[in-house]
Amino acid sequence: MSNPPIRDAIGGYLDHVSVERGLAQNTVAAYRRDLDRYSRWLSARLIDDVNAIAPADVADFSASLRNPDPGERPLSASSAARVVVAVRSFHRFAALENWTSIDPAADIAPPQIPRRLPKALPYSSIERLIDAAGDPTTAVGSRDRALVEVLYGTGTRISEVVGLDVDDVDLDSGTVVVTGKGNKQRILPVGAAARGAIATYLTRGRPALAQAATGKRRPGAALFLGVKGARMGRQSAWEVIQRCAQEASLSGKVGPHTLRHSYATHLMEGGADVRVVQELLGHSSVTTTQIYTLVTADALREVYAASHPRAQ
């Protein structure tokens, strides 16, 4: 396909990231939305050939994301940056496929995003959250306690945790096999507290929840089950964390990702190397993980300011 129409070129790119690169469906759907917006913007300017797009066109489109055409909503800096990244990736692919003579997006930088430090709970709050999970002698209580322990003890994403199967957990070796973004697997260590909570749940909680399954609702191989016996969903897991946070009287918005941030921050504060934390979190780039070095630096500054006689 030489000099394809823009929509055909975008379709080819989406097929590439979905099939050949194996990106997650949610990621591909986000790319599709962002590139649809780009296609509409180009169409309004009578540009319908991918090889006819100039660097100035990409720059104008990038600027329009914060001040859009009528009918389009303005985007935040982070959303605009995401769209520009999608456009840059698309044009890089088009150039590699020789659909275009140049890459018009090569020198277009995404908008600068104010760096916000991730929220991490102090360890004392983590302990309160775990204690609020419920009675470990009950089916739901043992499940919720295991869920919180695994989220904080492994730093996994909520989608990764609810996707776990029983066979993914090896209590003897203290490891869990997690399937992350792009179906990439990583093996993570599981601490003694989380192993104990999982063992209790597998003995007391999961069998009772599995018995509640009726009709098409089957527990299958899923580790965490809902009250009706089927695999626990992301929303149900989110609600567990919110309930625990409320019962623990924790202020602010606390969700599963808060536990992931807390896990990474506490590792860094304990002296873990940033590249080790990168591997544990499943980040494709160490740049993403380095934000936790800023959190640690802030903590050190606070200690210095409070402790050193010449700090003030």
PyMOL commands that set and color helices and strands:
alter all, ss='L'
color gray80, all
select helices_A, chain A and resi 6-20+25-44+50-52+55-64+77-96+123-131+139-154+158-162+166-168+181-183+192-210+234-247+256-269+274-281+286-289+291-307
alter helices_A, ss='H'
color red, helices_A
select strands_A, chain A and resi 169-170+175-179+185-189
alter strands_A, ss='S'
color yellow, strands_A
deselect
rebuild
show_as cartoon
